[in-house]
């Protein structure tokens, strides 16, 4: 049995202690049996949430070779410029990002993955997980920010989130290698100066910065969040003058980010065969019999139980609301 907590252990224990203390307090206060039973079920839900947060797993098998001691972090630019149509001809740059993420996931069988995105803010879309299918699906549905929400982007918007995510991974399992892939076009539209990824560098064992786009640039479709049958928005982003806006790659910024992280830069102009960063020989395990050990996560079992308990609680609440309405109607009638 292995555990991969989604939060630092002290924080998980602190949160659980507070919730457990509240449930015990409520059990002491309640005198009638139905109310105590209800709070007992809520206590069970708290325990299930804790178990889910610990992400239990058991050894499993799959693949001919597995880099079981590697954590791979994908950092993806989802600003409006990532849909500029100058990738592999006139395709959106995001198509290239999705294709490369899918290929890279297959290149690290047995590894753990995390997905971070950034536009006006940075978000941890998928916490570190050994579920390769989950990370591949999350990469496939990546979408850019809504154009009207764009207020200037920074190529280093995710620097703090990346550093904290790497630090948690290091504290949890310091023996594992950590590989970072940064996907973007390097375009800095924020008025603030470009900040540094230096804080993350000591925690990175390898990786690559992938750049998308051309110097000539490409137009960007307006992103509204509402799509027609072709999954595209109507119209392109325009300047205040009414002319078509174009986004160009800034490879200097991308090379700077690579230097700060201590990794290499690679321009990506077409799908297929993305270069794979080595994770270090000490992090790779092989199997000569055609099988390799990985991890089968079991958090879905307590999650299913949690859903059932939550449904039971919802039914109880609805019944109580119905009883209150009936009692209120009788009281009104008696008056």
URPEPE-V893584 format. One line per field, one symbol per residue. ss: DSSP state (H for helix, E for strand, - for the rest). phi: phi as a letter, one per 20 degrees, with the letter a starting at -180 (. if undefined). burial: + if it has 24 or more other C-alpha atoms within 12 Angstrom, else -. A space follows every 10 residues. Layout:
BEGIN
ss=???
phi=???
burial=???
END
This chain:
BEGIN
ss=-EE-----HH HHHHHHHHHH HHHHHHHHH- --HHHHHHHH HHHHHHHHHH HHHH-EEEEE E---EE---E EEEEEEE--H HHHEEEE--- EEHHHHHHHH HHHHHHH--- -EEEEEEE-- -EEEEEEEE- -HHHHHHHHH ------HHH- --------HH HHHHHHHHHH HH----EEEE EEEE------ -------HHH H----EEEEE EE-----EEE E--------- -----E-E-- ---E-EE--- HHHHHHHHHH H--EEEEE-- ---------- HHH-EE---- --EEEEE-HH HHHHHHHHHH HHHHHHHHHH HHHHHHHHHH HHHH-
phi=.cccgecggg ffffffffff ffffgfffff defgffffff ffffffffff fffflfbcgc crnebcefdc dddeddfdfg ffdgebdloc efgfffffff ffffgfecfn edcccdcbbf bdcefcfgbe efffffffff egcfffgfef cnddfdgeff ffffffffff ffbffeecdd dddadmfddf ffffedegfe gfederqbdd dcocffnbfc ffddndcefe mceendfcef fnffecddfc ffffffffff emcedbeddb folffdffeo ffeddcceen cbfccdfdff ffffffffff ffffffffff ffffffffff fffff
burial=--++++++-- -+---+---+ --+------- -------+++ ++++++++++ +++++++--- -++-++++++ ++++++++++ ++++++++-- ++++++++++ ++++++++++ ++++++++++ ++++++++++ ++--++-++- -++++++--+ -+++++++++ ++++++++++ --+--+++++ +++++++++- ---+-++-++ +-++++++++ ++++--++++ +++------- -----++--- ----++++++ +-++++++-+ ++++++++++ +--+-++++- --++++---- -++++++++- -++--+--+- --+------- ---------- -----
END
